[in-house]
Amino acid sequence: MPETPAFVYDQTAIDRTLSTFEEAAAGSGPRLLYSVKSFPFLPLLRRIAPRVDGLSASSLFEARLCAEALAGRGGLHITTPGFRPGEIDEIGRLCDFVSFNSLEQFDRWSARMEGTASVGLRVNPQLSFAPDPRYDPCRPHSKLGVPLDRLVPAEVGRLERLEGIHFHTVFDCASFEPLAEILAKLENKLGERLKRLRWLNLGGGYRLEGDLGRLAGFSTRLQRDYGLEVYFEPGKAVIGSAGYLVASVIDVFNSGGKTVAVLDSSINHHPEVFEYQRSPRLAEVCEEGRETAILAGGTCLAGDLFGEYALPTRPRIGDRLVFEDVGAYTLVKANRFNGHNLPSIYRWDGEALHLEQSYGYEDYRRQWGGEPAAQ
Ligand SMILES: *Cc1c(COP(=O)(O)O)cnc(C)c1O
């Protein structure tokens, strides 16, 4: 049993996901990249590097970590609205594929990629599929990518260094229908000009439980019709359902007629609970649970609540609770609010748990100005 709070990732689940993808994409299916930002954990990156065609990053630090994990094997892709003057040359050296977010950035930096990285452009297909504008890259006045309207073939003709196009438009999407619509729009808009490109990056945001045959079919057709290398870069689909947050109950009491169980974790270990008003799924929850309890984080914020859950029995001090499907966008957004420690990270290999990372008071102290301990 892990010490809590703990973040556990199931290596066997990740391996299964990668195998399923490999089978579906065998032949001319898209090349698989893991988009690391949802869980950029170096031991995991090293483990999956041999099984993917590369990694995708969104910043210089992520790119450095990816380069370390890839150790010369596989391609490193990057796109971000935030390339800075002081880092652009290192970005070019580290990355194999650099997609600029605007025509302005393209004009400013693309020549600097000469001889080091293949130059692409992130486009905004201007088709919205996300229900919430906070995570819709195609929202009105979006900052993400060149609106396809601006990318008339004449404009593209001017971009002689352009070798690839990148788009990323959906979040946690179960169907590949948005992809079909985007590709139709892109082909309609750019037509034969696509033949002069080398690659197309379809982004991530899709779940992999859907019709992978359909995804592979898009890739096969794009290769056949335009000679494009096709990349697909999911993050959450690789790590989301493989990750668990394990917490212990440290207090239970009644408040205004409801049971409140205080945990040794908090929504600061899963900030999207608060950001997007989600309630993570709990393993113990039972359909006709006789007891309901509010599961509360242990910080001073009144709204630090995971939600109200139906449980088989009233929670007791010392009980372990396991939140499921929380592998993505949890620890990477976690903070030490109230001076609470971050969860330890464990890997499950199908037989045993392995502690791979833990944090302590020294890490906290260093974050808040403590000089390194004298040796
Ligand atoms: C976040 C992101 C991804 C991965 O998204 P998931 O929802 O985790 O699959 C892929 N590409 C780009 C450009 C991204 O910003």
The ligand as a Tripos MOL2 file, in Angstrom:
@<TRIPOS>MOLECULE
LIG
   15    15     1     0     0
SMALL
NO_CHARGES

@<TRIPOS>ATOM
      1 C1         -2.5350   19.6220  -25.1640 C.3       1 LIG1
      2 C2         -2.1580   19.3350  -26.5440 C.ar      1 LIG1
      3 C3         -2.1530   18.0170  -27.0130 C.ar      1 LIG1
      4 C4         -2.6330   16.8370  -26.1830 C.3       1 LIG1
      5 O1         -3.9610   17.0030  -25.8130 O.3       1 LIG1
      6 P1         -4.7210   15.8600  -24.9940 P.3       1 LIG1
      7 O2         -6.0680   16.4440  -24.7560 O.co2     1 LIG1
      8 O3         -3.9700   15.6370  -23.7200 O.co2     1 LIG1
      9 O4         -4.7470   14.6660  -25.8470 O.co2     1 LIG1
     10 C5         -1.7080   17.7970  -28.2960 C.ar      1 LIG1
     11 N1         -1.2940   18.8260  -29.0830 N.ar      1 LIG1
     12 C6         -1.3040   20.1000  -28.6640 C.ar      1 LIG1
     13 C7         -0.8490   21.1820  -29.5660 C.3       1 LIG1
     14 C8         -1.7310   20.4070  -27.3810 C.ar      1 LIG1
     15 O5         -1.7590   21.6840  -26.9790 O.3       1 LIG1
@<TRIPOS>BOND
     1     1     2 1
     2     2     3 ar
     3     2    14 ar
     4     3     4 1
     5     3    10 ar
     6     4     5 1
     7     5     6 1
     8     6     7 2
     9     6     8 1
    10     6     9 1
    11    10    11 ar
    12    11    12 ar
    13    12    13 1
    14    12    14 ar
    15    14    15 1
@<TRIPOS>SUBSTRUCTURE
     1 LIG1         1 GROUP 0 **** ****
